[in-house]
Every structure is written in C-alpha cells, then in structure tokens.
Amino acid sequence: MATAARLTTRRLPAALAAVGLAVIWPPCSASAATPLDPYARAVVDSVAHPPPATPPALLAAAVKTADVEAFDAAVAYTKQLADLLADAGEGRAELLATLGDEAAPGSLLRLESVLAAQAPDLVAVIEAIDAAGQRRRSDPQRIAQAANDLRSPSLASRTAATTVLGRAGLAALPALAEVLASADDAGIRARAIAAGLVRDLGADGQQALLAQLASAEVRSWPGVIAALDATEADDIAEFLLAPFAVPGTPPEIRDRAATALEHIHRRCTDAAKPWQPPSRDEAVARIVGRLDHTLAPAAIQHDCRDDVAFERRLREALHLARDLAALAATEPVAVRLVFLARLAALVERPQTPPPPEPDSAHLGSALTGPDGVDVEAIADTLDLAVSRGLFRAAAAAARGIEEAVLPPDGPLDAPAAPLPPAVRQALVRALAVPDAALQFTAARTLALTAGPPPWPGSSRVVETLLHASAATGVDRVVIAHHDAEVAQELATGVSRFGYAPLVVSTGRAAIRAAGEHADIVLVILGARIILPSAFETTQFIHEQPFGDIPPVLVVVDPLDDAARGRFLTQSIVKFRGLECVALVDRMESFFLPTPAAEPGREPAPARFPATLADLAGSDAVAAEARAARATLRHERAEQAATLLRILRRRGWELPCGMSALPELASARVDSAGYNQPAFTPPPPASVDAALTEPTR
C-alpha cells in the first residue's frame, strides 16, 4: 500500500481496477456536475476497455481523458500511475525517464494544467516525469552514441538513433554539427539524416547555431557552418562573410563558409549566374547594411515589447559588430554602428530591475575603435542611438564622452578643456529627449566638460540639474479632478499601493505638477477637468521638457455616456491616438479586491496594478523595479546637488535659492497638504556615487 510520502494517498482496490473505471465513473459524465458530450464519452469508454494497467498505458489514458475534459477519469488514472511509481522501488528513476522521454510534446503540460485545478497533489507526479524525460533526452553520452549510430549499417539502429536525436532537440545540435563536419564517403548517409534533423529544428536551431558561431570556440565552426548550410536559410549570408573574408582564417573554416555562401547564392539568384567570392570591402558593406537594418528604428520598436525577440536582435547586432571589428572596418558608418551595437548589448538588455550602468572598463572597451577613442565618433553614436529609440545606449555614450575627456583621478571641480562644438551640440540635443536618465547624464557631462558659459544650451543644463535635484525617491501621483470628493477617493486608492498623491483641481495645475516634480510616475485625470481639458492636458504632459513622460489614466464617471452627446465614445476616439494613455472607471473594484461570489474562492484582485502594467509595462508595478528606480532618482538628486555647487564655484549664473541645495531632497509638505516622508536609500551601488566625493 502506497503512502502520502510516495506521491499518492490511496490506491484503487484491485477489484475495481480490474473491471475498469466505468464502474466508478459512468460513461455519461466526467463528474456529477459536468456531463460529457458524445465524443468525450466515446473516448472514456475506449480508454477504459480494456482497462490500462501499465505505467505507459495509464499515462496515455490520463492524457486522453484530460484532453476531452473528462477530469474525474484523468485524475483517477493519474492516481493509479502514482501508485505504480511509488511501488517501483529502485526502478522508479528509469521508469520516470522512460515515461517522460516517450510522452508526446505538450501532452504532459496539458495534463499538468488539468491536475493543477482538479487534483493539485498529483501535479508533482507529472513534474517528476517531465523532468526525468528532459534529463534523459539531453544526456550527452546518449546523444553522442546516437550520433555514432547514424553510421550503422542497420536500419533499425539508424531509425532508433534518429528518434533519440529528434527528441533531444537543440541539445543534439553539437553532435549533429560534428556529423556534418565529416567529409568521408562512409558518412554520406549519416550527414543526410543529420541535415534533415537540423532543418526540423527551424528558427530555434538557426539561432542556436548563430550563437555558437559568435563564440570563441573556433574548432567547432566548421561543423556549425555546415549545420547552418543544412538549415537552407537564406538570411544568414552576412554572418558567414567574416569567416570567409577575415585574413588568416583556417582553410577548413573558409572553405565551409564559401560552400555555404555559394549555396545561398544559387537559391536566391539565377542558378546560371556563377558565384563570385566577395572581396573584403564587399563583405564589410554587406555586414554594415545588415547591422543597420538590425538596429533600424522600426525593427527595434517592433521587437521591444517582446523580450525574447529583442534579446535575439541585440545578439545578432553584437555578432555583426564583432565581425566588422574582425575585418578591421574603419569606415565611419561602420565604426559608429559597431559602437551602437556594443552599447545596446551592454545596457539595453531587457531585465527587471534595469541593468546597472556599465563600469569604466566595459564602457571604454565598447567605445574604442580601430583608431582609439574619438569623442566625435562617440557623439555621433549618441545621436544615432537617440534616432533609433535606444535611450539607455545614448546615455551610456554621453557618459563615455565624460570618461574620455576627464582625467580619471582629477578633482571634479577642476576646469575642463572645452568640448569640440559638434560634441557639445550632440549633448545639448540629448537634453531635449524625453528620458530622465539620458537628460541627466547629458547635463552632467556638459556641466563637467563643456567649459564656462554662455553657450547654446548652458541654461538648459542648469534647469535639468535643478529638476533632478528635487527628487526625494518617493513615487508620486498627480490626481486632477474637478470634484474634491472624487479626488480624495482616487488619492486614497493610489496610496494603498505605496504612491504619494498630489491632488489638484485643474488641468493647468496638473501640467505644472507633472513638470516640476521629478518623482511623478503617474498622472490621473478626470475626464471632465477644464483649464485645459483632459485631452489638452495629456498633450501638454507628453511635451513636458524634463524627466520621463508619465503614463496617464483618464477617469470617466458612470454617467459620462448616458447623454446623447456620447461623451465617452468621443473620448475613446480622441485618446486612442495618444501613447501610454488609458481610459478607466472609478468603480470600487479598481483599487480594492472584489469578494468572491462563492464561499471558499479567492477574491478578485484590484484592477489598478494590471491596468498600469498593461499601459506602462510590468516594471511600473513590480516592487523591486519601483524601488530600484526610486533609489536611482535619489542618487541623481544627490549628484545634481553636488554638480550645481560645483557650477556655482566655477562662476555659473544660477537661480536664487541655491544656498538651500542640501535640503532639496528632504521631506516637505506639498500644496495639497500631503506630507511626503523623507526617503532613506540604501548605500549607493552606482559608479556615479563618486560624484559625492571630492575627487573622481
């Protein structure tokens, strides 16, 4: 008899199992409350006669009955399977691996989702089967043996080896590449089978092979290139140009690349036209064109909402940049695209919280070209990054200019040599980009390196630093509503989620508050506010000169669409063209959980976090990401205060009240009477914390 510690609670009596599950669960229903349709009833009956008794048969029966929503039968079969596994003793691990290896793709996942709702205690059984199957499929020794068996004269052995390698998926790629790298006549049949298996892996296999080609494992490149050739993909030619054209490439690699390029040429052009090996300059031009396309604004914007696609795009860009560096490309457009690809791979990778700023060594390596460090080339890269929406990369380029111009050990308040006009102009243009990190980094670089004013943009530097210095590190929300009672209700709602509300009554006040406070992370507007209207207020907020553009929630009232004017419909049409804006209601369920309709069920969560996440991304509501951004704002405030004091000592003309700089980041009471607590961040981990020290 199995125990609870052995993945089950009670084994079915042998007499009942012998006559089949139909004795316990009538064929006409999966449960007392859910009748089966005729097809599901037929499936249940066919599975139950004869009753399954072996582990593979029980797993198959559970999967089949779960697929037709015969949940009671699926649970019962899984319980029987759990009992057999618990009694398997020393053979349990082998039995689990066999079941997982032979299961149809996706079948275990579907069964697991059914059991999670119907019998959560049995989910561990399916998870154990799946994990054991994955371990067996990816076993290197088993894969290597199967790859060797592809050369066997026995059809049965080759068929079994093909099955093993096919189930291994991407884990079999290195072994398949080795098979394809061979050139002996006896391996022709094995190479044909391996090529078919590589083609079956599709785009995932192609990406994995490109990643191997970007690695430093040069010994594996002949097989990798042969495998890429076997995919018959037509969009990989640019990745094969460097292995072909780089001087000193081993002959075997060069020949493989040439063969693959010739095959692509024949597939994509007139087969009668002979293939001509590309020269070094032709290779550089083609790689530059592909890199420019990979980092095109439209392509980046298309993939930025999909972390996997965006990560793949960054990997491809870095791969192409490495190839251009290997070809010693000195053309200005090539150098700048290489810089941009390196910076994007360094700082633009999607993760929560955002990656920290790179240290000086990594930044210097990314921005060093064939002729060393050129600040004008870095400035061009900054403009290039801004034009393509890669604002983190642009901020890194701005900091790279600072690192290149300032001596590493010199005092911060020492006058610096004036920047070249083109570099200064690029940094001034960055001050107008609606991104707080880029604005602050550009202002800091200009303050430390641009020389004494006046020059175009010097006043904007001071204004940017003043705006950043006012941050307290507390997430604040502007609430603008003409009804004071409703405004207070909304303020109470956002405060439940850790936001500090700032309540105003007009659109003009909302615009002013959103622009003046560096901690504003959200704006909530009543749909009927005036002076100006909600739509005009949103437009002005989107054009604010400093900091990030906050998301906007426009709150509609229950009767806004009751009149013949169709106010709600008109609002939907108006706001549809604005980004990061959503129309929401103010029902109680927006900020509070909704009690469950049935006893024992979990209440529905408040809709506010999900709405904000859909509008501004999951980082807008994730506690860790919010805390990281709050800490960063406070660090910038301290750095901005230090920079303003440095500028004052250098003789810059600053607004009145600069003597109160140390208090700019302290607690205060706003005009609405909400006491904002002082924010105490952890010890700064950013390299920019050095700004608070007397030396760099």
Disulfide bonds with the S-S distance in Angstrom:
none
